[in-house]
Amino acid sequence: MFQSESPLGERMVATKVLPTLREFGIGFVPYCPLGRGLLTGRVKRAEAFENDD
């Protein structure tokens, strides 16, 4: 079993890791597939933060 962060915006796992896991019959458990809240609308744009934040 292999566990890794696999957000929707990052496809490296799907293109490079999953084919190898399939070849060896290893299961995959993604975590944070929704980008740690990025798709919830609660994440502020970078411009909304102060320069020293």
trRosetta pair geometry for C-beta under 8 A, 3 or more apart (Angstrom, degrees):
i j d omega theta_ij theta_ji phi_ij phi_ji
1 26 6.9 -178 -84 -174 17 82
1 27 4.7 -20 -111 69 71 106
1 28 7.8 170 -160 -79 60 19
1 29 6.3 20 -178 -8 104 113
2 17 7.6 -155 131 171 149 120
2 21 5.9 -113 29 -109 141 127
2 26 5.5 54 -13 146 111 121
2 27 6.9 175 24 88 71 52
2 28 5.4 -23 70 -107 96 65
2 29 7.2 175 87 24 45 73
3 28 7.7 142 -91 -164 38 51
3 29 4.4 -25 -102 71 87 102
3 30 7.6 169 -151 -92 63 16
3 31 6.4 35 -178 -13 102 110
4 13 5.9 175 98 -111 131 130
4 17 6.9 -44 38 156 159 172
4 28 7.5 -41 27 -157 96 94
4 30 6.7 -34 74 -116 65 60
4 31 7.5 -166 102 27 21 84
5 30 7.3 55 -165 -163 21 76
5 31 5.8 -57 -99 74 56 80
5 32 4.9 -9 -141 52 93 122
6 10 7.3 -139 -156 78 40 99
6 13 4.7 -77 -116 50 98 163
6 14 7.7 104 -157 -44 111 82
6 28 8.0 69 -50 163 154 116
6 30 3.4 -69 39 -136 130 118
6 31 7.2 103 20 39 82 37
6 32 7.2 145 44 73 48 73
6 33 5.7 -7 89 -98 86 76
7 10 5.0 66 64 21 92 100
7 32 5.8 -38 -71 125 85 94
7 33 6.3 151 -115 -154 37 28
7 34 7.2 -44 -135 88 80 9
7 35 4.1 79 -149 -84 125 70
7 36 7.3 -51 -91 -4 126 78
7 38 7.4 54 -158 23 132 136
8 33 6.3 66 -44 171 81 72
8 34 6.8 15 -7 -114 112 36
8 35 6.2 -69 33 -36 85 105
8 39 7.4 38 34 -47 136 135
9 35 5.7 49 8 -89 112 131
9 38 7.2 -41 -13 94 135 160
10 13 7.1 67 116 2 94 94
11 14 4.9 -55 -165 44 75 114
11 15 5.5 56 140 -14 95 109
12 15 6.2 -70 -141 46 27 98
12 16 5.5 -22 180 23 69 118
12 17 7.2 59 132 -10 72 102
13 16 7.1 -74 -121 54 14 80
13 17 4.6 -38 -150 38 58 127
13 18 6.3 74 149 -32 70 93
13 28 7.9 135 172 -165 116 138
13 30 7.3 116 129 -104 162 109
14 17 7.6 7 -28 48 13 85
14 18 5.5 -2 -140 4 37 135
15 18 7.6 56 -6 33 11 101
15 19 7.7 -8 174 -10 31 112
16 19 7.3 -75 -168 30 17 103
16 20 7.5 1 154 -5 55 113
17 20 6.1 -70 -162 40 37 107
17 21 6.2 32 152 -19 74 110
17 28 7.6 119 126 -114 111 134
18 21 5.5 -56 -142 38 35 112
18 22 6.2 37 160 -21 69 104
18 28 6.4 -37 -109 -44 81 164
19 22 5.8 -54 -149 35 30 112
19 23 6.4 37 152 -26 63 105
20 23 5.5 -50 -150 30 34 117
20 24 6.7 7 160 3 65 108
21 24 6.4 -74 -150 50 29 93
21 26 4.3 -98 -153 72 80 99
21 27 7.4 -79 176 71 121 4
21 28 5.4 64 146 -56 167 110
22 25 7.5 31 -172 -74 31 33
22 26 7.9 -84 -47 45 19 69
30 33 5.1 71 124 -71 128 101
32 35 6.7 85 163 -85 92 11
32 36 5.2 -4 -150 -57 119 75
34 37 7.1 65 115 -61 104 21
34 38 6.9 -171 149 45 68 79
34 39 5.0 -98 -171 33 96 120
34 40 7.4 73 148 -41 128 86
35 38 3.4 -40 113 25 127 123
35 39 6.0 107 44 -16 115 89
37 40 4.8 -46 -163 16 69 126
37 42 5.8 -57 173 63 115 108
37 43 5.7 135 116 -51 96 104
38 43 5.3 -22 -117 5 50 154
40 43 7.1 104 56 -13 88 86
44 48 4.0 -109 176 72 118 140
44 49 6.4 126 106 -48 132 85
45 48 5.0 105 60 -10 74 103
46 49 6.3 -56 -167 24 43 109
49 53 4.2 -115 177 62 109 145
50 53 4.6 112 58 -26 80 104
